[in-house]
Amino acid sequence: MVYNADIDLEEDALKRRTVPDRRRKPTPIFSKYTLRGRRKDVRRDEDRRRHIYVDQYSLRFFILLMAILLLGTADAFLTLHHVHVNNAEELNPIMDFFLGIGPKIFFNVKYVLTALCLTVLCLHKNLPIVKYLLGVVFVIYFVIVLNHLYLFVLIS
């Protein structure tokens, strides 16, 4: 016989409730509450074991996302500068393809890809791997922009 303590804890919690649990189904990614809901975080320990989508995000999280987007934009502009002024090469073959088409296409594709990836990570912000990934992405973009600025000062 398999004994699962989590099931017993959930059953005990359900027995103690005076009102039926309205949260039988988890909150979907997109719902009528996506733009006007009030859930900012996961409150119950039993809910922390499952992935829960929230309706509102903290100011700190928003600033992190905007900082990554700003760093991505700075990377795109500085890459364009180095490629056109200093005859540098884009190391990413996919982005090099778009750079070959034109600088506006390169910038737009880089911006849209960065924004889409951040949107997906934002929607899944309560997954532990996402918090780790956002930190790694921020550090990588920060180092890339510092490298661009170093090259800019070195060459100028």
Secondary structure, 3 states (H helix, E strand, C coil): CCCCHHHHHHHHHHHHCCCCCCCCCCCCCCCCCCCCCCCCCCCCHHHHCCCCCCCCCCHHHHHHHHHHHHHHHHHHHHHHHHHHHCCCCCCCHHHHHHHHHCHHHHHHHHHHHHHHHHHHHHHCCCCHHHHHHHHHHHHHHHHHHHHHHHHHHHHC
